[in-house]
Amino acid sequence: MQLASDYLQMSGRHLRRSLLLEGISFQQIRQTVLERKAKQMLENNLSIGDISQALGFREVREFRRAFKRWTGQAPSVYKNGTE
C-alpha cells in the first residue's frame, strides 16, 4: 500500500479513506491485479511455478488456491482452456 500511496503522492491514510469512499479496499484491487496478471502469464505459457513466484506467493499451492478462489477453476484447467 505504501508504494501505491507514494506513487499517487498521497498519504496511506488518505488513500484508504479515498478507497473507502469508493466502496473498495486496497486488498480487492490487489487481488484483481494479481488475477489479471496470472491469467496473462498462463496465456503466455509460463509455468505455474514461475507465475507463483513472480506474483509473490511463497508456495505454489497458495497460488493455486488463490487462483481457484478468483476464477472457480484450477490454473492448469484455465491454461489448458486457453491453448
Secondary structure in CASP SS format (residue, H / E / C, confidence):
PFRMAT SS
TARGET T0000
AUTHOR 0000-0000-0000
METHOD secondary structure of the structure
MODEL  1
M C 1.00
Q H 1.00
L H 1.00
A H 1.00
S H 1.00
D H 1.00
Y H 1.00
L C 1.00
Q C 1.00
M C 1.00
S C 1.00
G H 1.00
R H 1.00
H H 1.00
L H 1.00
R H 1.00
R H 1.00
S H 1.00
L H 1.00
L H 1.00
L H 1.00
E H 1.00
G C 1.00
I C 1.00
S C 1.00
F H 1.00
Q H 1.00
Q H 1.00
I H 1.00
R H 1.00
Q H 1.00
T H 1.00
V H 1.00
L H 1.00
E H 1.00
R H 1.00
K H 1.00
A H 1.00
K H 1.00
Q H 1.00
M H 1.00
L H 1.00
E H 1.00
N C 1.00
N C 1.00
L C 1.00
S C 1.00
I H 1.00
G H 1.00
D H 1.00
I H 1.00
S H 1.00
Q H 1.00
A H 1.00
L C 1.00
G C 1.00
F C 1.00
R C 1.00
E C 1.00
V H 1.00
R H 1.00
E H 1.00
F H 1.00
R H 1.00
R H 1.00
A H 1.00
F H 1.00
K H 1.00
R H 1.00
W H 1.00
T H 1.00
G C 1.00
Q C 1.00
A C 1.00
P H 1.00
S H 1.00
V H 1.00
Y H 1.00
K H 1.00
N H 1.00
G H 1.00
T H 1.00
E C 1.00
END
